[in-house]
């Protein structure tokens, strides 16, 4: 959508949980220009369900789940992303 609109102000909010849950490959993140990412949500995926079967309440604290957050953060550094990172949880236990 960001590419199709050709709006120079259009940006993405990237989310570790959605990347993992949709079985996105690292190359997808690597191909997003850093200036097109306005925000990064860091969260992890609970260990009880496989990708594609998790919903928002299945998110857990970073490091408590099964997402390779280290690899994703390394890609963000590699592409030059240096903006906002925030924790996003919808887990009732938190």
PyMOL Python script that loads the backbone (N, CA, C, O; Angstrom):
from pymol import cmd

cmd.read_pdbstr("""\
ATOM      1  N   UNK A   1       0.826  -1.185   0.000  1.00  0.00           N
ATOM      2  CA  UNK A   1       0.000   0.000   0.000  1.00  0.00           C
ATOM      3  C   UNK A   1       0.871   1.250   0.000  1.00  0.00           C
ATOM      4  O   UNK A   1       0.594   2.207  -0.724  1.00  0.00           O
ATOM      5  N   UNK A   2       1.927   1.239   0.816  1.00  0.00           N
ATOM      6  CA  UNK A   2       2.797   2.413   0.877  1.00  0.00           C
ATOM      7  C   UNK A   2       3.415   2.675  -0.485  1.00  0.00           C
ATOM      8  O   UNK A   2       3.497   3.826  -0.914  1.00  0.00           O
ATOM      9  N   UNK A   3       3.845   1.637  -1.164  1.00  0.00           N
ATOM     10  CA  UNK A   3       4.432   1.796  -2.492  1.00  0.00           C
ATOM     11  C   UNK A   3       3.388   2.232  -3.522  1.00  0.00           C
ATOM     12  O   UNK A   3       3.653   3.099  -4.354  1.00  0.00           O
ATOM     13  N   UNK A   4       2.212   1.631  -3.462  1.00  0.00           N
ATOM     14  CA  UNK A   4       1.193   1.922  -4.459  1.00  0.00           C
ATOM     15  C   UNK A   4       0.650   3.343  -4.374  1.00  0.00           C
ATOM     16  O   UNK A   4       0.312   3.938  -5.397  1.00  0.00           O
ATOM     17  N   UNK A   5       0.565   3.895  -3.162  1.00  0.00           N
ATOM     18  CA  UNK A   5       0.044   5.251  -3.026  1.00  0.00           C
ATOM     19  C   UNK A   5       1.031   6.286  -3.542  1.00  0.00           C
ATOM     20  O   UNK A   5       0.644   7.380  -3.952  1.00  0.00           O
ATOM     21  N   UNK A   6       2.298   5.934  -3.517  1.00  0.00           N
ATOM     22  CA  UNK A   6       3.378   6.846  -3.920  1.00  0.00           C
ATOM     23  C   UNK A   6       3.329   8.149  -3.129  1.00  0.00           C
ATOM     24  O   UNK A   6       3.813   9.183  -3.589  1.00  0.00           O
ATOM     25  N   UNK A   7       2.744   8.092  -1.942  1.00  0.00           N
ATOM     26  CA  UNK A   7       2.702   9.249  -1.054  1.00  0.00           C
ATOM     27  C   UNK A   7       4.036   9.303  -0.308  1.00  0.00           C
ATOM     28  O   UNK A   7       4.376   8.351   0.395  1.00  0.00           O
ATOM     29  N   UNK A   8       4.786  10.372  -0.440  1.00  0.00           N
ATOM     30  CA  UNK A   8       6.101  10.436   0.214  1.00  0.00           C
ATOM     31  C   UNK A   8       6.020  10.400   1.743  1.00  0.00           C
ATOM     32  O   UNK A   8       7.013  10.103   2.408  1.00  0.00           O
ATOM     33  N   UNK A   9       4.848  10.699   2.301  1.00  0.00           N
ATOM     34  CA  UNK A   9       4.691  10.676   3.757  1.00  0.00           C
ATOM     35  C   UNK A   9       4.148   9.354   4.291  1.00  0.00           C
ATOM     36  O   UNK A   9       4.054   9.181   5.506  1.00  0.00           O
ATOM     37  N   UNK A  10       3.794   8.430   3.422  1.00  0.00           N
ATOM     38  CA  UNK A  10       3.248   7.139   3.855  1.00  0.00           C
ATOM     39  C   UNK A  10       4.353   6.297   4.504  1.00  0.00           C
ATOM     40  O   UNK A  10       5.452   6.170   3.963  1.00  0.00           O
ATOM     41  N   UNK A  11       4.039   5.721   5.677  1.00  0.00           N
ATOM     42  CA  UNK A  11       4.992   4.877   6.391  1.00  0.00           C
ATOM     43  C   UNK A  11       4.305   3.638   6.953  1.00  0.00           C
ATOM     44  O   UNK A  11       3.082   3.512   6.909  1.00  0.00           O
ATOM     45  N   UNK A  12       5.110   2.735   7.476  1.00  0.00           N
ATOM     46  CA  UNK A  12       4.624   1.487   8.057  1.00  0.00           C
ATOM     47  C   UNK A  12       4.902   1.435   9.549  1.00  0.00           C
ATOM     48  O   UNK A  12       5.882   2.003  10.032  1.00  0.00           O
ATOM     49  N   UNK A  13       4.039   0.756  10.265  1.00  0.00           N
ATOM     50  CA  UNK A  13       4.337   0.341  11.627  1.00  0.00           C
ATOM     51  C   UNK A  13       4.653  -1.149  11.521  1.00  0.00           C
ATOM     52  O   UNK A  13       3.793  -1.948  11.149  1.00  0.00           O
ATOM     53  N   UNK A  14       5.873  -1.511  11.845  1.00  0.00           N
ATOM     54  CA  UNK A  14       6.314  -2.901  11.760  1.00  0.00           C
ATOM     55  C   UNK A  14       6.137  -3.539  13.135  1.00  0.00           C
ATOM     56  O   UNK A  14       6.423  -2.913  14.155  1.00  0.00           O
ATOM     57  N   UNK A  15       5.667  -4.778  13.162  1.00  0.00           N
ATOM     58  CA  UNK A  15       5.367  -5.466  14.411  1.00  0.00           C
ATOM     59  C   UNK A  15       5.972  -6.864  14.384  1.00  0.00           C
ATOM     60  O   UNK A  15       5.663  -7.661  13.499  1.00  0.00           O
ATOM     61  N   UNK A  16       6.833  -7.160  15.352  1.00  0.00           N
ATOM     62  CA  UNK A  16       7.513  -8.463  15.405  1.00  0.00           C
ATOM     63  C   UNK A  16       6.508  -9.615  15.420  1.00  0.00           C
ATOM     64  O   UNK A  16       6.707 -10.618  14.735  1.00  0.00           O
ATOM     65  N   UNK A  17       5.439  -9.478  16.192  1.00  0.00           N
ATOM     66  CA  UNK A  17       4.434 -10.534  16.291  1.00  0.00           C
ATOM     67  C   UNK A  17       3.770 -10.788  14.944  1.00  0.00           C
ATOM     68  O   UNK A  17       3.613 -11.940  14.539  1.00  0.00           O
ATOM     69  N   UNK A  18       3.381  -9.730  14.253  1.00  0.00           N
ATOM     70  CA  UNK A  18       2.717  -9.906  12.962  1.00  0.00           C
ATOM     71  C   UNK A  18       3.677 -10.455  11.912  1.00  0.00           C
ATOM     72  O   UNK A  18       3.288 -11.273  11.078  1.00  0.00           O
ATOM     73  N   UNK A  19       4.922 -10.010  11.953  1.00  0.00           N
ATOM     74  CA  UNK A  19       5.919 -10.572  11.024  1.00  0.00           C
ATOM     75  C   UNK A  19       6.022 -12.081  11.218  1.00  0.00           C
ATOM     76  O   UNK A  19       5.977 -12.844  10.253  1.00  0.00           O
ATOM     77  N   UNK A  20       6.162 -12.501  12.466  1.00  0.00           N
ATOM     78  CA  UNK A  20       6.311 -13.923  12.775  1.00  0.00           C
ATOM     79  C   UNK A  20       5.029 -14.696  12.497  1.00  0.00           C
ATOM     80  O   UNK A  20       5.071 -15.761  11.883  1.00  0.00           O
ATOM     81  N   UNK A  21       3.900 -14.177  12.939  1.00  0.00           N
ATOM     82  CA  UNK A  21       2.624 -14.887  12.814  1.00  0.00           C
ATOM     83  C   UNK A  21       2.209 -15.062  11.350  1.00  0.00           C
ATOM     84  O   UNK A  21       1.501 -16.010  11.011  1.00  0.00           O
ATOM     85  N   UNK A  22       2.645 -14.157  10.500  1.00  0.00           N
ATOM     86  CA  UNK A  22       2.327 -14.276   9.072  1.00  0.00           C
ATOM     87  C   UNK A  22       3.420 -15.036   8.315  1.00  0.00           C
ATOM     88  O   UNK A  22       3.381 -15.148   7.090  1.00  0.00           O
ATOM     89  N   UNK A  23       4.388 -15.551   9.063  1.00  0.00           N
ATOM     90  CA  UNK A  23       5.507 -16.309   8.506  1.00  0.00           C
ATOM     91  C   UNK A  23       6.278 -15.511   7.456  1.00  0.00           C
ATOM     92  O   UNK A  23       6.713 -16.043   6.435  1.00  0.00           O
ATOM     93  N   UNK A  24       6.428 -14.245   7.736  1.00  0.00           N
ATOM     94  CA  UNK A  24       7.210 -13.358   6.895  1.00  0.00           C
ATOM     95  C   UNK A  24       8.672 -13.800   6.936  1.00  0.00           C
ATOM     96  O   UNK A  24       9.146 -14.259   7.975  1.00  0.00           O
ATOM     97  N   UNK A  25       9.374 -13.672   5.846  1.00  0.00           N
ATOM     98  CA  UNK A  25      10.787 -14.049   5.806  1.00  0.00           C
ATOM     99  C   UNK A  25      11.649 -12.818   6.091  1.00  0.00           C
ATOM    100  O   UNK A  25      11.225 -11.694   5.821  1.00  0.00           O
ATOM    101  N   UNK A  26      12.852 -13.017   6.633  1.00  0.00           N
ATOM    102  CA  UNK A  26      13.719 -11.883   6.958  1.00  0.00           C
ATOM    103  C   UNK A  26      13.950 -10.928   5.787  1.00  0.00           C
ATOM    104  O   UNK A  26      14.082  -9.720   5.986  1.00  0.00           O
ATOM    105  N   UNK A  27      13.997 -11.455   4.594  1.00  0.00           N
ATOM    106  CA  UNK A  27      14.244 -10.615   3.422  1.00  0.00           C
ATOM    107  C   UNK A  27      13.150  -9.566   3.228  1.00  0.00           C
ATOM    108  O   UNK A  27      13.417  -8.485   2.703  1.00  0.00           O
ATOM    109  N   UNK A  28      11.923  -9.875   3.645  1.00  0.00           N
ATOM    110  CA  UNK A  28      10.833  -8.910   3.529  1.00  0.00           C
ATOM    111  C   UNK A  28      11.141  -7.664   4.350  1.00  0.00           C
ATOM    112  O   UNK A  28      11.007  -6.545   3.854  1.00  0.00           O
ATOM    113  N   UNK A  29      11.554  -7.850   5.602  1.00  0.00           N
ATOM    114  CA  UNK A  29      11.914  -6.730   6.458  1.00  0.00           C
ATOM    115  C   UNK A  29      13.143  -6.010   5.911  1.00  0.00           C
ATOM    116  O   UNK A  29      13.200  -4.781   5.906  1.00  0.00           O
ATOM    117  N   UNK A  30      14.111  -6.774   5.459  1.00  0.00           N
ATOM    118  CA  UNK A  30      15.354  -6.206   4.932  1.00  0.00           C
ATOM    119  C   UNK A  30      15.092  -5.300   3.722  1.00  0.00           C
ATOM    120  O   UNK A  30      15.861  -4.372   3.472  1.00  0.00           O
ATOM    121  N   UNK A  31      14.034  -5.556   2.981  1.00  0.00           N
ATOM    122  CA  UNK A  31      13.740  -4.778   1.771  1.00  0.00           C
ATOM    123  C   UNK A  31      12.904  -3.528   2.016  1.00  0.00           C
ATOM    124  O   UNK A  31      12.603  -2.794   1.074  1.00  0.00           O
ATOM    125  N   UNK A  32      12.527  -3.277   3.257  1.00  0.00           N
ATOM    126  CA  UNK A  32      11.774  -2.055   3.559  1.00  0.00           C
ATOM    127  C   UNK A  32      12.782  -0.945   3.830  1.00  0.00           C
ATOM    128  O   UNK A  32      13.631  -1.090   4.710  1.00  0.00           O
ATOM    129  N   UNK A  33      12.705   0.155   3.096  1.00  0.00           N
ATOM    130  CA  UNK A  33      13.607   1.271   3.393  1.00  0.00           C
ATOM    131  C   UNK A  33      13.338   1.805   4.805  1.00  0.00           C
ATOM    132  O   UNK A  33      12.184   1.997   5.189  1.00  0.00           O
ATOM    133  N   UNK A  34      14.390   2.039   5.563  1.00  0.00           N
ATOM    134  CA  UNK A  34      14.251   2.486   6.957  1.00  0.00           C
ATOM    135  C   UNK A  34      13.383   3.728   7.075  1.00  0.00           C
ATOM    136  O   UNK A  34      12.640   3.875   8.045  1.00  0.00           O
ATOM    137  N   UNK A  35      13.469   4.618   6.104  1.00  0.00           N
ATOM    138  CA  UNK A  35      12.686   5.859   6.176  1.00  0.00           C
ATOM    139  C   UNK A  35      11.190   5.618   5.985  1.00  0.00           C
ATOM    140  O   UNK A  35      10.384   6.516   6.230  1.00  0.00           O
ATOM    141  N   UNK A  36      10.815   4.423   5.555  1.00  0.00           N
ATOM    142  CA  UNK A  36       9.398   4.077   5.398  1.00  0.00           C
ATOM    143  C   UNK A  36       8.837   3.373   6.629  1.00  0.00           C
ATOM    144  O   UNK A  36       7.657   3.026   6.654  1.00  0.00           O
ATOM    145  N   UNK A  37       9.664   3.159   7.648  1.00  0.00           N
ATOM    146  CA  UNK A  37       9.197   2.571   8.907  1.00  0.00           C
ATOM    147  C   UNK A  37       9.094   3.711   9.916  1.00  0.00           C
ATOM    148  O   UNK A  37      10.087   4.376  10.212  1.00  0.00           O
ATOM    149  N   UNK A  38       7.893   3.934  10.443  1.00  0.00           N
ATOM    150  CA  UNK A  38       7.715   5.013  11.407  1.00  0.00           C
ATOM    151  C   UNK A  38       7.758   4.529  12.847  1.00  0.00           C
ATOM    152  O   UNK A  38       7.952   5.322  13.769  1.00  0.00           O
ATOM    153  N   UNK A  39       7.575   3.221  13.042  1.00  0.00           N
ATOM    154  CA  UNK A  39       7.449   2.701  14.399  1.00  0.00           C
ATOM    155  C   UNK A  39       7.669   1.197  14.370  1.00  0.00           C
ATOM    156  O   UNK A  39       7.305   0.535  13.398  1.00  0.00           O
ATOM    157  N   UNK A  40       8.262   0.651  15.426  1.00  0.00           N
ATOM    158  CA  UNK A  40       8.460  -0.789  15.538  1.00  0.00           C
ATOM    159  C   UNK A  40       7.864  -1.274  16.850  1.00  0.00           C
ATOM    160  O   UNK A  40       8.242  -0.801  17.922  1.00  0.00           O
ATOM    161  N   UNK A  41       6.931  -2.220  16.767  1.00  0.00           N
ATOM    162  CA  UNK A  41       6.349  -2.849  17.961  1.00  0.00           C
ATOM    163  C   UNK A  41       7.144  -4.107  18.262  1.00  0.00           C
ATOM    164  O   UNK A  41       7.252  -5.008  17.430  1.00  0.00           O
ATOM    165  N   UNK A  42       7.692  -4.153  19.454  1.00  0.00           N
ATOM    166  CA  UNK A  42       8.412  -5.354  19.868  1.00  0.00           C
ATOM    167  C   UNK A  42       7.523  -6.141  20.821  1.00  0.00           C
ATOM    168  O   UNK A  42       6.968  -5.593  21.773  1.00  0.00           O
ATOM    169  N   UNK A  43       7.403  -7.397  20.557  1.00  0.00           N
ATOM    170  CA  UNK A  43       6.608  -8.306  21.362  1.00  0.00           C
ATOM    171  C   UNK A  43       7.030  -9.710  20.965  1.00  0.00           C
ATOM    172  O   UNK A  43       7.760  -9.881  19.988  1.00  0.00           O
ATOM    173  N   UNK A  44       6.595 -10.691  21.687  1.00  0.00           N
ATOM    174  CA  UNK A  44       6.977 -12.067  21.399  1.00  0.00           C
ATOM    175  C   UNK A  44       5.707 -12.908  21.290  1.00  0.00           C
ATOM    176  O   UNK A  44       4.621 -12.456  21.651  1.00  0.00           O
ATOM    177  N   UNK A  45       5.853 -14.117  20.796  1.00  0.00           N
ATOM    178  CA  UNK A  45       4.721 -15.019  20.590  1.00  0.00           C
ATOM    179  C   UNK A  45       4.808 -16.178  21.568  1.00  0.00           C
ATOM    180  O   UNK A  45       5.839 -16.844  21.661  1.00  0.00           O
ATOM    181  N   UNK A  46       3.736 -16.414  22.287  1.00  0.00           N
ATOM    182  CA  UNK A  46       3.694 -17.519  23.239  1.00  0.00           C
ATOM    183  C   UNK A  46       4.086 -18.844  22.595  1.00  0.00           C
ATOM    184  O   UNK A  46       3.958 -19.026  21.384  1.00  0.00           O
ATOM    185  N   UNK A  47       4.556 -19.746  23.409  1.00  0.00           N
ATOM    186  CA  UNK A  47       5.075 -21.011  22.890  1.00  0.00           C
ATOM    187  C   UNK A  47       4.017 -22.081  22.658  1.00  0.00           C
ATOM    188  O   UNK A  47       4.342 -23.172  22.191  1.00  0.00           O
ATOM    189  N   UNK A  48       2.768 -21.793  22.971  1.00  0.00           N
ATOM    190  CA  UNK A  48       1.740 -22.843  22.894  1.00  0.00           C
ATOM    191  C   UNK A  48       1.118 -23.021  21.514  1.00  0.00           C
ATOM    192  O   UNK A  48       0.433 -24.017  21.280  1.00  0.00           O
ATOM    193  N   UNK A  49       1.337 -22.085  20.598  1.00  0.00           N
ATOM    194  CA  UNK A  49       0.717 -22.173  19.268  1.00  0.00           C
ATOM    195  C   UNK A  49       1.736 -21.887  18.180  1.00  0.00           C
ATOM    196  O   UNK A  49       2.737 -21.205  18.404  1.00  0.00           O
ATOM    197  N   UNK A  50       1.464 -22.418  17.001  1.00  0.00           N
ATOM    198  CA  UNK A  50       2.350 -22.221  15.858  1.00  0.00           C
ATOM    199  C   UNK A  50       2.019 -20.914  15.125  1.00  0.00           C
ATOM    200  O   UNK A  50       0.957 -20.330  15.345  1.00  0.00           O
ATOM    201  N   UNK A  51       2.933 -20.456  14.252  1.00  0.00           N
ATOM    202  CA  UNK A  51       2.640 -19.251  13.464  1.00  0.00           C
ATOM    203  C   UNK A  51       1.359 -19.425  12.656  1.00  0.00           C
ATOM    204  O   UNK A  51       1.064 -20.508  12.151  1.00  0.00           O
ATOM    205  N   UNK A  52       0.614 -18.345  12.548  1.00  0.00           N
ATOM    206  CA  UNK A  52      -0.642 -18.377  11.813  1.00  0.00           C
ATOM    207  C   UNK A  52      -1.829 -18.742  12.667  1.00  0.00           C
ATOM    208  O   UNK A  52      -2.974 -18.585  12.245  1.00  0.00           O
ATOM    209  N   UNK A  53      -1.566 -19.232  13.871  1.00  0.00           N
ATOM    210  CA  UNK A  53      -2.640 -19.652  14.768  1.00  0.00           C
ATOM    211  C   UNK A  53      -2.732 -18.807  16.025  1.00  0.00           C
ATOM    212  O   UNK A  53      -3.530 -19.103  16.914  1.00  0.00           O
ATOM    213  N   UNK A  54      -1.927 -17.764  16.109  1.00  0.00           N
ATOM    214  CA  UNK A  54      -1.930 -16.926  17.293  1.00  0.00           C
ATOM    215  C   UNK A  54      -2.755 -15.664  17.050  1.00  0.00           C
ATOM    216  O   UNK A  54      -2.882 -15.184  15.924  1.00  0.00           O
ATOM    217  N   UNK A  55      -3.306 -15.151  18.135  1.00  0.00           N
ATOM    218  CA  UNK A  55      -4.061 -13.905  18.083  1.00  0.00           C
ATOM    219  C   UNK A  55      -3.422 -12.924  19.063  1.00  0.00           C
ATOM    220  O   UNK A  55      -2.509 -13.290  19.803  1.00  0.00           O
ATOM    221  N   UNK A  56      -3.892 -11.700  19.067  1.00  0.00           N
ATOM    222  CA  UNK A  56      -3.285 -10.671  19.903  1.00  0.00           C
ATOM    223  C   UNK A  56      -3.069 -11.082  21.365  1.00  0.00           C
ATOM    224  O   UNK A  56      -2.004 -10.791  21.909  1.00  0.00           O
ATOM    225  N   UNK A  57      -4.017 -11.738  22.022  1.00  0.00           N
ATOM    226  CA  UNK A  57      -3.795 -12.105  23.426  1.00  0.00           C
ATOM    227  C   UNK A  57      -2.668 -13.124  23.638  1.00  0.00           C
ATOM    228  O   UNK A  57      -2.261 -13.355  24.776  1.00  0.00           O
ATOM    229  N   UNK A  58      -2.161 -13.733  22.566  1.00  0.00           N
ATOM    230  CA  UNK A  58      -1.087 -14.714  22.690  1.00  0.00           C
ATOM    231  C   UNK A  58       0.295 -14.064  22.784  1.00  0.00           C
ATOM    232  O   UNK A  58       1.297 -14.762  22.934  1.00  0.00           O
ATOM    233  N   UNK A  59       0.353 -12.745  22.699  1.00  0.00           N
ATOM    234  CA  UNK A  59       1.636 -12.053  22.785  1.00  0.00           C
ATOM    235  C   UNK A  59       2.178 -12.124  24.213  1.00  0.00           C
ATOM    236  O   UNK A  59       1.434 -12.040  25.189  1.00  0.00           O
ATOM    237  N   UNK A  60       3.480 -12.278  24.297  1.00  0.00           N
ATOM    238  CA  UNK A  60       4.158 -12.320  25.594  1.00  0.00           C
ATOM    239  C   UNK A  60       5.331 -11.345  25.576  1.00  0.00           C
ATOM    240  O   UNK A  60       5.646 -10.759  24.541  1.00  0.00           O
ATOM    241  N   UNK A  61       5.967 -11.178  26.720  1.00  0.00           N
ATOM    242  CA  UNK A  61       7.100 -10.266  26.843  1.00  0.00           C
ATOM    243  C   UNK A  61       8.254 -10.715  25.939  1.00  0.00           C
ATOM    244  O   UNK A  61       8.467 -11.914  25.754  1.00  0.00           O
ATOM    245  N   UNK A  62       8.987  -9.769  25.386  1.00  0.00           N
ATOM    246  CA  UNK A  62      10.156 -10.117  24.565  1.00  0.00           C
ATOM    247  C   UNK A  62      11.099 -11.060  25.325  1.00  0.00           C
ATOM    248  O   UNK A  62      11.442 -10.823  26.483  1.00  0.00           O
ATOM    249  N   UNK A  63      11.498 -12.115  24.649  1.00  0.00           N
ATOM    250  CA  UNK A  63      12.381 -13.105  25.251  1.00  0.00           C
ATOM    251  C   UNK A  63      11.653 -14.260  25.915  1.00  0.00           C
ATOM    252  O   UNK A  63      12.276 -15.265  26.256  1.00  0.00           O
ATOM    253  N   UNK A  64      10.341 -14.137  26.105  1.00  0.00           N
ATOM    254  CA  UNK A  64       9.560 -15.202  26.736  1.00  0.00           C
ATOM    255  C   UNK A  64       8.873 -16.109  25.718  1.00  0.00           C
ATOM    256  O   UNK A  64       8.156 -17.032  26.105  1.00  0.00           O
ATOM    257  N   UNK A  65       9.076 -15.867  24.453  1.00  0.00           N
ATOM    258  CA  UNK A  65       8.365 -16.619  23.427  1.00  0.00           C
ATOM    259  C   UNK A  65       9.294 -17.241  22.404  1.00  0.00           C
ATOM    260  O   UNK A  65      10.442 -17.572  22.698  1.00  0.00           O
ATOM    261  N   UNK A  66       8.775 -17.391  21.204  1.00  0.00           N
ATOM    262  CA  UNK A  66       9.486 -18.143  20.181  1.00  0.00           C
ATOM    263  C   UNK A  66       9.954 -17.327  18.975  1.00  0.00           C
ATOM    264  O   UNK A  66      10.469 -17.905  18.018  1.00  0.00           O
ATOM    265  N   UNK A  67       9.792 -16.016  18.995  1.00  0.00           N
ATOM    266  CA  UNK A  67      10.254 -15.181  17.884  1.00  0.00           C
ATOM    267  C   UNK A  67      11.752 -14.933  18.029  1.00  0.00           C
ATOM    268  O   UNK A  67      12.251 -14.701  19.130  1.00  0.00           O
ATOM    269  N   UNK A  68      12.451 -14.984  16.917  1.00  0.00           N
ATOM    270  CA  UNK A  68      13.886 -14.670  16.917  1.00  0.00           C
ATOM    271  C   UNK A  68      14.028 -13.149  16.840  1.00  0.00           C
ATOM    272  O   UNK A  68      14.327 -12.596  15.782  1.00  0.00           O
ATOM    273  N   UNK A  69      13.811 -12.487  17.970  1.00  0.00           N
ATOM    274  CA  UNK A  69      13.844 -11.030  18.021  1.00  0.00           C
ATOM    275  C   UNK A  69      15.241 -10.493  17.742  1.00  0.00           C
ATOM    276  O   UNK A  69      15.389  -9.427  17.144  1.00  0.00           O
ATOM    277  N   UNK A  70      16.256 -11.215  18.167  1.00  0.00           N
ATOM    278  CA  UNK A  70      17.640 -10.774  17.926  1.00  0.00           C
ATOM    279  C   UNK A  70      17.886 -10.611  16.432  1.00  0.00           C
ATOM    280  O   UNK A  70      18.462  -9.610  16.006  1.00  0.00           O
ATOM    281  N   UNK A  71      17.460 -11.575  15.640  1.00  0.00           N
ATOM    282  CA  UNK A  71      17.654 -11.507  14.192  1.00  0.00           C
ATOM    283  C   UNK A  71      16.871 -10.345  13.590  1.00  0.00           C
ATOM    284  O   UNK A  71      17.370  -9.653  12.702  1.00  0.00           O
ATOM    285  N   UNK A  72      15.663 -10.130  14.064  1.00  0.00           N
ATOM    286  CA  UNK A  72      14.849  -9.041  13.528  1.00  0.00           C
ATOM    287  C   UNK A  72      15.453  -7.674  13.871  1.00  0.00           C
ATOM    288  O   UNK A  72      15.492  -6.777  13.028  1.00  0.00           O
ATOM    289  N   UNK A  73      15.917  -7.526  15.098  1.00  0.00           N
ATOM    290  CA  UNK A  73      16.546  -6.263  15.505  1.00  0.00           C
ATOM    291  C   UNK A  73      17.850  -6.035  14.736  1.00  0.00           C
ATOM    292  O   UNK A  73      18.171  -4.899  14.386  1.00  0.00           O
ATOM    293  N   UNK A  74      18.589  -7.091  14.476  1.00  0.00           N
ATOM    294  CA  UNK A  74      19.812  -6.958  13.677  1.00  0.00           C
ATOM    295  C   UNK A  74      19.493  -6.441  12.275  1.00  0.00           C
ATOM    296  O   UNK A  74      20.237  -5.627  11.728  1.00  0.00           O
ATOM    297  N   UNK A  75      18.393  -6.910  11.696  1.00  0.00           N
ATOM    298  CA  UNK A  75      17.992  -6.423  10.372  1.00  0.00           C
ATOM    299  C   UNK A  75      17.609  -4.948  10.449  1.00  0.00           C
ATOM    300  O   UNK A  75      17.976  -4.166   9.572  1.00  0.00           O
ATOM    301  N   UNK A  76      16.879  -4.565  11.486  1.00  0.00           N
ATOM    302  CA  UNK A  76      16.513  -3.150  11.644  1.00  0.00           C
ATOM    303  C   UNK A  76      17.770  -2.281  11.725  1.00  0.00           C
ATOM    304  O   UNK A  76      17.824  -1.213  11.115  1.00  0.00           O
ATOM    305  N   UNK A  77      18.770  -2.727  12.465  1.00  0.00           N
ATOM    306  CA  UNK A  77      20.038  -1.985  12.538  1.00  0.00           C
ATOM    307  C   UNK A  77      20.709  -1.949  11.173  1.00  0.00           C
ATOM    308  O   UNK A  77      21.212  -0.910  10.745  1.00  0.00           O
ATOM    309  N   UNK A  78      20.713  -3.078  10.501  1.00  0.00           N
ATOM    310  CA  UNK A  78      21.345  -3.196   9.181  1.00  0.00           C
ATOM    311  C   UNK A  78      20.759  -2.210   8.168  1.00  0.00           C
ATOM    312  O   UNK A  78      21.495  -1.625   7.374  1.00  0.00           O
ATOM    313  N   UNK A  79      19.441  -2.026   8.195  1.00  0.00           N
ATOM    314  CA  UNK A  79      18.814  -1.123   7.219  1.00  0.00           C
ATOM    315  C   UNK A  79      18.842   0.333   7.695  1.00  0.00           C
ATOM    316  O   UNK A  79      18.446   1.236   6.959  1.00  0.00           O
ATOM    317  N   UNK A  80      19.310   0.557   8.924  1.00  0.00           N
ATOM    318  CA  UNK A  80      19.453   1.918   9.421  1.00  0.00           C
ATOM    319  C   UNK A  80      18.259   2.464  10.182  1.00  0.00           C
ATOM    320  O   UNK A  80      18.140   3.676  10.362  1.00  0.00           O
ATOM    321  N   UNK A  81      17.365   1.576  10.635  1.00  0.00           N
ATOM    322  CA  UNK A  81      16.209   2.049  11.410  1.00  0.00           C
ATOM    323  C   UNK A  81      16.687   2.502  12.784  1.00  0.00           C
ATOM    324  O   UNK A  81      17.357   1.752  13.494  1.00  0.00           O
ATOM    325  N   UNK A  82      16.338   3.736  13.156  1.00  0.00           N
ATOM    326  CA  UNK A  82      16.750   4.269  14.456  1.00  0.00           C
ATOM    327  C   UNK A  82      15.651   5.118  15.100  1.00  0.00           C
ATOM    328  O   UNK A  82      15.924   6.093  15.799  1.00  0.00           O
ATOM    329  N   UNK A  83      14.419   4.726  14.847  1.00  0.00           N
ATOM    330  CA  UNK A  83      13.290   5.486  15.395  1.00  0.00           C
ATOM    331  C   UNK A  83      12.660   4.759  16.578  1.00  0.00           C
ATOM    332  O   UNK A  83      13.333   4.005  17.280  1.00  0.00           O
ATOM    333  N   UNK A  84      11.393   4.985  16.792  1.00  0.00           N
ATOM    334  CA  UNK A  84      10.666   4.511  17.961  1.00  0.00           C
ATOM    335  C   UNK A  84      10.493   2.994  17.988  1.00  0.00           C
ATOM    336  O   UNK A  84      10.192   2.358  16.978  1.00  0.00           O
ATOM    337  N   UNK A  85      10.695   2.440  19.187  1.00  0.00           N
ATOM    338  CA  UNK A  85      10.417   1.034  19.473  1.00  0.00           C
ATOM    339  C   UNK A  85       9.524   1.032  20.711  1.00  0.00           C
ATOM    340  O   UNK A  85       9.821   1.698  21.703  1.00  0.00           O
ATOM    341  N   UNK A  86       8.432   0.280  20.645  1.00  0.00           N
ATOM    342  CA  UNK A  86       7.565   0.205  21.820  1.00  0.00           C
ATOM    343  C   UNK A  86       7.069  -1.215  22.044  1.00  0.00           C
ATOM    344  O   UNK A  86       6.920  -1.997  21.105  1.00  0.00           O
ATOM    345  N   UNK A  87       6.819  -1.525  23.293  1.00  0.00           N
ATOM    346  CA  UNK A  87       6.267  -2.815  23.679  1.00  0.00           C
ATOM    347  C   UNK A  87       4.769  -2.790  23.423  1.00  0.00           C
ATOM    348  O   UNK A  87       4.081  -1.841  23.800  1.00  0.00           O
ATOM    349  N   UNK A  88       4.266  -3.844  22.779  1.00  0.00           N
ATOM    350  CA  UNK A  88       2.828  -3.932  22.527  1.00  0.00           C
ATOM    351  C   UNK A  88       2.322  -5.304  22.969  1.00  0.00           C
ATOM    352  O   UNK A  88       2.636  -6.321  22.351  1.00  0.00           O
ATOM    353  N   UNK A  89       1.547  -5.319  24.034  1.00  0.00           N
ATOM    354  CA  UNK A  89       0.972  -6.562  24.554  1.00  0.00           C
ATOM    355  C   UNK A  89      -0.533  -6.405  24.698  1.00  0.00           C
ATOM    356  O   UNK A  89      -1.030  -5.342  25.072  1.00  0.00           O
ATOM    357  N   UNK A  90      -1.241  -7.471  24.397  1.00  0.00           N
ATOM    358  CA  UNK A  90      -2.685  -7.522  24.612  1.00  0.00           C
ATOM    359  C   UNK A  90      -3.021  -8.704  25.518  1.00  0.00           C
ATOM    360  O   UNK A  90      -4.163  -9.160  25.564  1.00  0.00           O
ATOM    361  N   UNK A  91      -2.038  -9.179  26.217  1.00  0.00           N
ATOM    362  CA  UNK A  91      -2.155 -10.348  27.061  1.00  0.00           C
ATOM    363  C   UNK A  91      -2.782  -9.945  28.404  1.00  0.00           C
ATOM    364  O   UNK A  91      -2.233  -9.100  29.111  1.00  0.00           O
ATOM    365  N   UNK A  92      -3.902 -10.532  28.752  1.00  0.00           N
ATOM    366  CA  UNK A  92      -4.628 -10.177  29.980  1.00  0.00           C
ATOM    367  C   UNK A  92      -3.802 -10.430  31.248  1.00  0.00           C
ATOM    368  O   UNK A  92      -4.031  -9.786  32.272  1.00  0.00           O
ATOM    369  N   UNK A  93      -2.843 -11.365  31.184  1.00  0.00           N
ATOM    370  CA  UNK A  93      -2.013 -11.647  32.344  1.00  0.00           C
ATOM    371  C   UNK A  93      -1.047 -10.503  32.633  1.00  0.00           C
ATOM    372  O   UNK A  93      -0.537 -10.394  33.748  1.00  0.00           O
ATOM    373  N   UNK A  94      -0.794  -9.665  31.660  1.00  0.00           N
ATOM    374  CA  UNK A  94       0.123  -8.538  31.841  1.00  0.00           C
ATOM    375  C   UNK A  94      -0.657  -7.291  32.122  1.00  0.00           C
ATOM    376  O   UNK A  94      -0.071  -6.224  32.306  1.00  0.00           O
TER     377      UNK A  94
END
""", "prot")
cmd.dss("prot")
cmd.show_as("cartoon", "prot")
cmd.util.cbc("prot")
cmd.orient("prot")
